Amino acid sequence: MSATQEVATSQADPACTEEAPSAACGGQVSYAISRVARMHRAAAGRLLRGAGLYPGQEFVMMHLWDAGAVRQSELIKAVELDPSTVTKMLQRLEQAGHVRRRPDPRDGRAVLVEATEDSCGLHDEVTRVWTGLEEHTLAGLSTDEREQLAGLLARVEANLCTETTDCPAGPTGGDRP
């Protein structure tokens, strides 16, 4: 696209700003969501480092704290990550004493994963980090705006879930139309 075409596109589409690449002019909201998600993940990663966690490991722990012992294959589906990534996460979490893996007594081929009692302190730290991240992320938004944003993001997630069969059955994913 020439510079003249870019200016014409920017003028024709008030949502297209100079801050976004020209190729993103037709997808300003998608571009914003991508940037916000990346920045949120980086901020979470920095905060979780203090708890000794790598990004993504908190989702593994959150699932285990809530679900109890689960098969490793179920955990992989629940956190929607590559099996090799989850295996590496579990190795690190096991070395840190946060999880335990053992053969499934009902199926010797399967592995059960569970949070250890030692991870209770980690639960409190992850809760503190996510609460602080929430406040930082939504600073300046009213209660109504926060509720609106949560509702809009749930609808966006539901829209995206119509494109895949791998959607989680979580708070928003389970309520899909």
URSULDA-V180064 format. One record per residue. RES is the residue in three letters. SS is DSSP state (2 for helix, 1 for strand, 0 for the rest). Layout:
res: (RES & RES)
ss: (SS & SS)
//
This chain:
res: (MET & SER & ALA & THR & GLN & GLU & VAL & ALA & THR & SER & GLN & ALA & ASP & PRO & ALA & CYS & THR & GLU & GLU & ALA & PRO & SER & ALA & ALA & CYS & GLY & GLY & GLN & VAL & SER & TYR & ALA & ILE & SER & ARG & VAL & ALA & ARG & MET & HIS & ARG & ALA & ALA & ALA & GLY & ARG & LEU & LEU & ARG & GLY & ALA & GLY & LEU & TYR & PRO & GLY & GLN & GLU & PHE & VAL & MET & MET & HIS & LEU & TRP & ASP & ALA & GLY & ALA & VAL & ARG & GLN & SER & GLU & LEU & ILE & LYS & ALA & VAL & GLU & LEU & ASP & PRO & SER & THR & VAL & THR & LYS & MET & LEU & GLN & ARG & LEU & GLU & GLN & ALA & GLY & HIS & VAL & ARG & ARG & ARG & PRO & ASP & PRO & ARG & ASP & GLY & ARG & ALA & VAL & LEU & VAL & GLU & ALA & THR & GLU & ASP & SER & CYS & GLY & LEU & HIS & ASP & GLU & VAL & THR & ARG & VAL & TRP & THR & GLY & LEU & GLU & GLU & HIS & THR & LEU & ALA & GLY & LEU & SER & THR & ASP & GLU & ARG & GLU & GLN & LEU & ALA & GLY & LEU & LEU & ALA & ARG & VAL & GLU & ALA & ASN & LEU & CYS & THR & GLU & THR & THR & ASP & CYS & PRO & ALA & GLY & PRO & THR & GLY & GLY & ASP & ARG & PRO)
ss: (0 & 0 & 2 & 2 & 2 & 2 & 2 & 2 & 2 & 2 & 2 & 2 & 0 & 0 & 0 & 0 & 0 & 0 & 0 & 0 & 0 & 2 & 2 & 2 & 2 & 2 & 2 & 2 & 2 & 2 & 2 & 2 & 2 & 2 & 2 & 2 & 2 & 2 & 2 & 2 & 2 & 2 & 2 & 2 & 2 & 2 & 2 & 2 & 2 & 0 & 0 & 0 & 0 & 0 & 0 & 0 & 2 & 2 & 2 & 2 & 2 & 2 & 2 & 2 & 2 & 2 & 2 & 0 & 0 & 1 & 1 & 2 & 2 & 2 & 2 & 2 & 2 & 2 & 2 & 0 & 0 & 0 & 2 & 2 & 2 & 2 & 2 & 2 & 2 & 2 & 2 & 2 & 2 & 2 & 2 & 0 & 0 & 0 & 1 & 1 & 1 & 1 & 1 & 1 & 0 & 0 & 1 & 1 & 1 & 1 & 1 & 1 & 1 & 1 & 1 & 0 & 2 & 2 & 2 & 2 & 2 & 2 & 2 & 2 & 2 & 2 & 2 & 2 & 2 & 2 & 2 & 2 & 2 & 2 & 2 & 2 & 2 & 0 & 0 & 0 & 0 & 0 & 2 & 2 & 2 & 2 & 2 & 2 & 2 & 2 & 2 & 2 & 2 & 2 & 2 & 2 & 2 & 2 & 2 & 2 & 2 & 0 & 0 & 0 & 0 & 0 & 0 & 0 & 0 & 0 & 0 & 0 & 2 & 2 & 2 & 0 & 0)
//
